[in-house]
């Protein structure tokens, strides 16, 4: 029974670890998207840089 408990605890720990890693990846991707949209809006980067991102319409269209 203790092997089952140890395996359950290890599996739960792995699931929590993977969830934390995924959450951090998501936050990093959002930060990159915000930066790309801001740089395009400021005119420092071409509009193609923000293709595929969910920039506000005024930002995406102002550079096209």
C-alpha positions, 0 to 999 in steps of 0.5 A: 500500500505504501508503494501506491501512496508514493506513486500517487504523491509522485504523480500529483507532484508531477501534475502540479509541476507541469501545470506550473510550467505551462502557466509560466509559458502562457504568461511569457507568451502574453508578455511577448504578444503585448510587447510586439503589439506595443512596438508595432503601435509605436512604429518601431516594428513592422506590422508583420511582426504582430501577425497572428497576435490579438492586437487591437484593431487600431494597432494592426490596421494603422501599420498596414 
